[in-house]
């Protein structure tokens, strides 16, 4: 039995060719605690609908490009190096306003479920 699983999605530009410019890792890695997606959306893209979640918060980590993440009608400019947590009830929509693809990682995890993190969840072996 292996204690790891590997999945290679290819370069970010290859992700843009995936359905909706998004690759979900839940099934690819047999994740049990979170859903993670790799995203590459083209310039001019705007999510066609506002949405919120039932129990999962989302963490967006922007790697390249420029966009606007609107949460509960508050517009937040995002760019490389921006990270944002959105609570489940936050109504959100994303738009790429840059001149190139908007690349980001999105992590979904059940809100208020994390009990240990960082060094508190590690031990030497």
C-alpha positions in Angstrom: 0.0 0.0 0.0 1.3 3.4 -1.0 1.0 6.5 1.2 0.8 8.8 -1.8 -0.9 9.2 -5.2 0.4 11.3 -8.1 -1.5 13.1 -10.9 0.1 15.3 -13.6 -2.2 17.9 -15.1 0.4 19.3 -17.5 1.3 23.0 -17.9 -1.3 25.6 -16.9 -1.8 26.5 -20.6 -2.9 22.8 -21.1 -5.5 23.3 -18.3 -7.2 25.9 -20.4 -8.1 23.1 -22.8 -9.9 21.1 -20.1 -13.7 21.5 -19.7 -14.4 25.0 -18.4 -10.7 25.6 -18.0 -10.7 23.5 -14.8 -9.2 20.3 -13.5 -10.6 18.8 -10.3 -8.2 16.8 -8.2 -10.7 15.0 -5.8 -11.0 11.9 -8.0 -7.6 12.1 -9.6 -5.9 12.0 -6.1 -8.6 10.2 -4.1 -8.8 13.2 -1.8 -10.7 12.7 1.5 -10.5 16.1 3.1 -10.9 18.7 0.4 -11.6 19.4 -3.2 -8.9 21.2 -5.1 -9.1 22.6 -8.7 -6.5 23.9 -11.0 -8.0 26.7 -13.1 -6.9 28.6 -16.2 -9.6 30.8 -17.7 -9.2 32.9 -20.8 -9.2 36.7 -21.0 -12.7 38.0 -21.1 -14.1 35.0 -19.2 -16.8 35.7 -16.6 -18.5 33.0 -14.5 -22.0 32.7 -16.0 -23.7 32.7 -12.6 -23.3 33.7 -8.9 -23.0 30.8 -6.5 -22.4 30.0 -2.9 -21.8 26.7 -1.1 -23.7 24.7 1.5 -20.8 23.8 3.8 -17.5 24.4 2.1 -15.4 27.5 2.3 -13.2 28.2 -0.7 -9.6 29.4 -0.8 -8.5 31.0 -4.1 -4.8 31.3 -4.7 -4.1 33.5 -7.8 -0.9 32.6 -9.7 -1.1 34.7 -12.9 -3.3 37.3 -14.6 -5.8 39.9 -13.3 -9.4 39.6 -12.4 -12.2 40.6 -10.2 -13.7 38.3 -7.6 -17.1 39.7 -6.5 -18.3 38.5 -3.1 -21.7 39.7 -1.8 -21.5 42.6 -4.4 -18.1 43.7 -3.1 -15.6 43.7 -6.0 -12.1 42.6 -5.1 -9.2 43.0 -7.6 -7.1 39.9 -7.8 -3.7 39.3 -9.3 -0.6 37.1 -8.9 0.0 36.6 -5.2 -3.5 37.3 -4.1 -5.2 34.7 -1.8 -8.8 35.0 -0.7 -11.0 32.9 1.6 -14.7 32.9 0.9 -17.1 31.6 3.5 -19.8 29.2 2.4 -22.6 31.8 2.5 -20.6 34.3 0.4 -22.2 34.8 -3.0 -19.4 34.8 -5.5 -18.6 35.4 -9.2 -15.3 35.6 -11.0 -14.2 37.7 -14.0 -10.9 37.8 -15.9 -10.2 41.4 -16.8 -6.6 41.0 -17.8 -4.8 40.6 -21.2 -3.9 37.0 -20.6 -5.3 33.9 -18.9 -6.2 34.0 -15.2 -4.6 31.1 -13.4 -5.4 30.0 -9.9 -5.9 27.2 -7.5 -9.1 26.8 -5.6 -9.4 24.7 -2.5 -12.8 23.7 -1.0 -12.9 22.4 2.5 -15.7 22.0 5.1 -15.8 25.3 7.1 -14.8 25.1 10.8 -13.5 21.5 10.4 -9.7 22.0 10.7 -8.5 20.9 14.1 -4.7 20.8 13.7 -2.5 22.6 11.2 1.1 23.5 10.6 3.6 22.0 13.1 0.8 21.0 15.5 -0.1 18.3 13.0 3.4 17.0 12.4 5.8 14.7 14.1 9.2 13.4 13.3 9.6 9.9 11.9 
